[in-house]
């Protein structure tokens, strides 16, 4: 093989699709979407490997490294090689080139991270390259009726209510929760970024509900919240983000999350992406997984060098 390396060019995605075929899993599909020509704003470097087969240079692999707006203490990296060219050293060469490019990132950050699927070729390559696991993330589907519905009839007790996604109170609750559960990979998310990335229409947010520890009129605060990213009700599970007030005692956090989740799955299933750092949610979901009232749809690991 006569392998050559060059920057990404428009049209490479179509040529690589012919060689790679369809994405093997949702994570690969999401990662492929970021292939594009290198740029400085946002900072991204993308490299293509070509094989001169029968005198014609054909793209067979590609890789990128980029600097995210959030979680900016590490750079994101991705490498994909055609099945026929794996085990030939192309992936290792591309990773070495990414590490070289990372040395010139505007922020000075050069540590790489990636998302891999357990048991995949990508996971094996990352481990061999010295990447270590720093987080597990699961997409979990919860069946209707998985939890007993709590009683909210007490006028002085916890209250469930709809919330506007533009609410300052909700935005603050989301921001504080997000920063707390991402201490393993700090985001330092601001209120504006929470609106942009999690709560805005452009982020796909379709609605929100909150659980207050007592009525709003009595000074009730948000104990837990749920954001829906499914615009209309269908038979498919709605995509939901659930968080809570991490200033509460652990038992109170779990109770608030369980109460809110129970209402969400009263009649319909929901689907949640859960990091192990979201301890209150994990504490509620793991028993449901054990009994079959919930199932893991997909699992990924964040790894870092």
C-alpha positions as CSV (number, residue, x, y, z in Angstrom):
1,X,0.0,0.0,0.0
2,X,1.2,3.5,-0.8
3,X,-0.5,5.6,1.9
4,X,-0.4,9.4,1.6
5,X,-1.8,11.9,4.1
6,X,-3.4,15.3,3.3
7,X,-6.0,17.8,4.8
8,X,-9.7,17.1,4.4
9,X,-11.4,18.3,1.3
10,X,-15.0,18.9,0.4
11,X,-16.4,15.7,-1.1
12,X,-14.2,13.3,1.0
13,X,-17.3,12.3,3.1
14,X,-19.0,10.8,0.0
15,X,-15.9,8.9,-1.1
16,X,-15.2,7.6,2.4
17,X,-18.9,6.5,2.8
18,X,-18.4,4.2,-0.2
19,X,-15.3,2.6,1.5
20,X,-16.6,2.6,5.1
21,X,-20.2,1.8,4.5
22,X,-22.9,2.9,7.0
23,X,-21.9,3.8,10.6
24,X,-21.6,0.7,12.8
25,X,-23.3,2.4,15.8
26,X,-24.9,5.7,16.7
27,X,-21.6,7.0,18.2
28,X,-19.8,6.5,14.9
29,X,-22.7,8.3,13.1
30,X,-22.4,11.3,15.5
31,X,-18.6,11.4,15.2
32,X,-18.6,11.3,11.4
33,X,-20.8,14.4,11.3
34,X,-17.9,16.5,12.5
35,X,-15.6,15.7,9.5
36,X,-15.0,18.9,7.6
37,X,-12.1,21.1,6.3
38,X,-9.7,22.3,8.9
39,X,-10.5,25.7,10.5
40,X,-9.3,28.1,13.2
41,X,-12.7,29.2,14.5
42,X,-13.8,26.8,15.8
43,X,-10.3,25.2,16.0
44,X,-10.3,21.9,14.1
45,X,-7.8,19.9,12.2
46,X,-8.9,17.1,9.9
47,X,-6.6,14.7,8.1
48,X,-7.4,12.1,5.4
49,X,-5.3,9.0,4.5
50,X,-5.3,7.9,0.8
51,X,-4.3,4.6,-0.7
52,X,-3.0,4.8,-4.3
53,X,-4.9,1.8,-5.5
54,X,-4.4,1.0,-9.2
55,X,-2.8,4.4,-9.6
56,X,-5.8,6.3,-8.2
57,X,-5.6,7.9,-4.8
58,X,-8.7,6.8,-2.8
59,X,-9.5,8.0,0.7
60,X,-9.6,5.1,3.1
61,X,-9.3,6.7,6.6
62,X,-9.8,10.1,8.3
63,X,-9.2,11.7,11.7
64,X,-9.9,15.0,13.4
65,X,-9.1,16.8,16.6
66,X,-11.0,19.9,17.7
67,X,-11.4,22.3,20.6
68,X,-14.9,22.4,22.1
69,X,-16.6,25.4,23.6
70,X,-17.5,23.5,26.7
71,X,-15.4,20.9,28.6
72,X,-12.3,22.7,27.2
73,X,-9.7,21.0,29.4
74,X,-9.4,18.3,26.7
75,X,-9.6,18.1,23.0
76,X,-12.0,15.7,21.2
77,X,-10.4,13.3,18.8
78,X,-11.7,10.7,16.4
79,X,-10.1,8.2,14.0
80,X,-11.8,5.9,11.5
81,X,-10.1,3.5,9.1
82,X,-11.8,1.2,6.5
83,X,-12.1,-2.4,7.5
84,X,-9.7,-3.6,4.8
85,X,-7.0,-1.2,6.0
86,X,-7.2,-1.8,9.8
87,X,-4.1,-3.3,11.4
88,X,-1.7,-1.7,8.9
89,X,-0.6,1.2,11.1
90,X,-2.7,3.9,9.5
91,X,-4.7,4.6,12.7
92,X,-1.5,4.9,14.7
93,X,-0.1,7.3,12.2
94,X,-3.2,9.4,12.1
95,X,-3.3,9.6,15.9
96,X,0.3,10.7,16.0
97,X,-0.5,13.4,13.5
98,X,-3.5,14.5,15.7
99,X,-1.2,14.7,18.7
100,X,1.2,16.8,16.7
101,X,-1.6,19.2,15.7
102,X,-2.9,19.3,19.3
103,X,0.4,20.8,20.3
104,X,-0.6,24.0,18.4
105,X,-4.2,24.4,19.7
106,X,-5.0,28.1,20.6
107,X,-5.7,27.3,24.2
108,X,-2.5,25.4,24.7
109,X,-4.5,22.3,25.7
110,X,-3.1,19.1,24.1
111,X,-4.7,16.3,26.1
112,X,-7.0,14.2,23.9
113,X,-10.2,12.4,24.7
114,X,-12.6,10.3,22.6
115,X,-15.8,8.3,22.9
116,X,-15.7,4.6,22.2
117,X,-18.1,1.7,22.2
118,X,-17.1,-1.2,24.6
119,X,-15.8,-4.2,22.6
120,X,-15.3,-2.3,19.4
121,X,-12.2,-2.0,17.3
122,X,-12.0,1.7,18.3
123,X,-12.0,0.8,22.0
124,X,-9.2,-1.8,21.5
125,X,-7.2,0.8,19.5
126,X,-7.7,3.5,22.2
127,X,-6.6,1.1,24.9
128,X,-3.5,0.1,23.0
129,X,-2.7,3.7,22.4
130,X,-2.7,4.4,26.1
131,X,-6.1,6.0,26.5
132,X,-7.8,5.3,29.9
133,X,-11.5,5.3,30.8
134,X,-12.7,8.4,32.6
135,X,-16.5,8.0,32.3
136,X,-19.2,5.6,31.3
137,X,-22.3,6.9,29.6
138,X,-25.5,4.9,28.9
139,X,-28.7,5.5,27.0
140,X,-31.4,3.9,29.1
141,X,-35.0,3.3,28.1
142,X,-37.5,3.3,31.0
143,X,-40.8,1.4,30.5
144,X,-44.2,2.8,31.3
145,X,-45.2,2.2,34.9
146,X,-41.7,1.4,36.0
147,X,-42.1,3.4,39.2
148,X,-45.0,3.9,41.5
149,X,-46.6,7.3,40.9
150,X,-46.2,9.6,44.0
151,X,-49.1,11.5,45.6
152,X,-48.9,15.2,45.0
153,X,-52.3,16.0,46.6
154,X,-50.8,17.5,49.7
155,X,-51.2,21.3,49.2
156,X,-48.1,21.9,51.4
157,X,-45.9,19.2,50.0
158,X,-43.9,18.7,46.8
159,X,-45.6,20.1,43.6
160,X,-45.2,19.2,40.0
161,X,-45.5,22.0,37.4
162,X,-44.7,22.9,33.9
163,X,-41.9,25.4,33.4
164,X,-40.9,27.7,30.6
165,X,-37.5,26.8,29.1
166,X,-36.6,30.4,29.1
167,X,-37.1,30.7,32.9
168,X,-34.2,32.2,34.7
169,X,-34.9,30.0,37.7
170,X,-34.9,26.8,35.6
171,X,-31.8,27.9,33.7
172,X,-30.0,28.4,37.0
173,X,-31.0,25.0,38.2
174,X,-29.9,23.3,35.0
175,X,-26.6,25.2,35.0
176,X,-25.8,24.3,38.6
177,X,-26.7,20.7,38.2
178,X,-24.7,20.3,34.9
179,X,-21.6,21.8,36.4
180,X,-21.9,19.7,39.5
181,X,-22.2,16.3,37.7
182,X,-19.4,17.2,35.3
183,X,-16.6,17.8,37.8
184,X,-14.8,14.9,36.2
185,X,-14.6,17.0,33.0
186,X,-15.3,20.6,34.0
187,X,-17.6,22.6,31.8
188,X,-17.9,25.9,33.8
189,X,-21.2,26.3,32.0
190,X,-22.7,29.8,32.2
191,X,-26.4,30.6,32.2
192,X,-26.2,31.8,28.6
193,X,-24.5,28.5,27.6
194,X,-27.1,26.5,29.4
195,X,-29.8,28.3,27.3
196,X,-27.8,27.8,24.1
197,X,-26.9,24.2,24.5
198,X,-29.7,22.7,26.6
199,X,-32.8,24.9,26.8
200,X,-33.2,26.7,23.5
201,X,-35.4,25.7,20.6
202,X,-32.3,25.3,18.5
203,X,-31.0,22.8,21.0
204,X,-34.2,20.8,20.4
205,X,-35.7,21.5,23.8
206,X,-39.5,20.9,23.5
207,X,-40.7,21.6,27.1
208,X,-39.9,21.3,30.8
209,X,-41.4,20.2,34.0
210,X,-40.1,20.8,37.5
211,X,-40.7,19.3,40.9
212,X,-40.7,21.8,43.8
213,X,-40.1,20.7,47.4
214,X,-43.2,22.7,48.3
215,X,-45.6,25.1,46.5
216,X,-44.0,28.1,44.7
217,X,-46.2,30.4,46.8
218,X,-44.6,29.1,50.0
219,X,-41.1,29.7,48.6
220,X,-40.7,26.2,47.1
221,X,-37.5,25.6,45.2
222,X,-36.8,23.3,42.3
223,X,-35.7,19.9,43.6
224,X,-35.7,18.2,40.2
225,X,-36.3,19.1,36.6
226,X,-36.9,17.3,33.3
227,X,-36.3,18.6,29.8
228,X,-37.9,17.0,26.8
229,X,-36.2,16.9,23.4
230,X,-39.1,15.2,21.7
231,X,-41.4,17.7,20.1
232,X,-44.5,15.6,19.8
233,X,-45.8,12.4,21.5
234,X,-45.3,9.2,19.5
235,X,-45.0,5.5,20.4
236,X,-41.2,5.9,20.5
237,X,-39.6,6.8,23.8
238,X,-39.3,10.6,24.4
239,X,-35.7,11.8,24.8
240,X,-35.5,13.4,28.3
241,X,-32.8,15.0,30.4
242,X,-33.4,14.7,34.2
243,X,-31.4,16.6,36.8
244,X,-31.8,17.7,40.4
245,X,-30.6,20.1,43.1
246,X,-27.2,18.6,44.0
247,X,-27.3,20.7,47.2
248,X,-29.9,18.3,48.6
249,X,-28.9,15.3,50.7
250,X,-28.2,12.3,48.4
251,X,-31.4,10.5,49.6
252,X,-33.4,13.6,48.8
253,X,-31.9,13.9,45.4
254,X,-32.8,10.3,44.6
255,X,-36.3,10.7,45.9
256,X,-36.9,13.8,43.8
257,X,-35.5,12.2,40.7
258,X,-37.6,9.0,41.3
259,X,-40.8,11.1,41.8
260,X,-40.3,13.1,38.6
261,X,-39.3,10.0,36.6
262,X,-42.4,8.1,37.8
263,X,-44.7,10.9,36.5
264,X,-42.9,10.9,33.2
265,X,-43.3,7.2,32.6
266,X,-46.8,6.9,34.0
267,X,-48.1,6.1,30.5
268,X,-45.3,6.3,28.1
269,X,-41.6,5.2,27.9
270,X,-38.7,7.7,28.1
271,X,-35.1,7.5,27.1
272,X,-32.3,9.2,29.0
273,X,-28.6,9.6,28.5
274,X,-26.9,9.0,31.9
275,X,-23.3,9.4,32.9
276,X,-22.2,7.5,36.0
277,X,-21.4,10.9,37.6
278,X,-25.2,11.5,37.7
279,X,-25.3,9.6,40.9
280,X,-28.9,10.3,41.9
281,X,-30.2,9.2,38.5
282,X,-28.0,6.1,38.5
283,X,-29.3,5.1,42.0
284,X,-32.8,5.2,40.6
285,X,-32.2,3.5,37.3
286,X,-29.9,0.7,38.3
287,X,-32.6,-1.2,40.3
288,X,-35.0,-0.7,37.3
289,X,-32.4,-2.3,35.0
290,X,-32.0,-5.2,37.4
291,X,-35.7,-5.9,37.3
292,X,-36.2,-5.4,33.6
293,X,-38.3,-2.3,34.0
294,X,-35.5,-0.4,32.1
295,X,-33.0,-1.5,29.5
296,X,-29.7,-0.2,28.2
297,X,-30.1,0.9,24.6
298,X,-26.5,1.9,24.0
299,X,-23.3,2.4,26.0
300,X,-20.1,4.4,25.4
301,X,-17.0,5.2,27.4
302,X,-15.1,8.5,27.4
303,X,-11.4,7.8,27.3
304,X,-8.4,10.1,27.6
305,X,-4.7,9.9,27.0
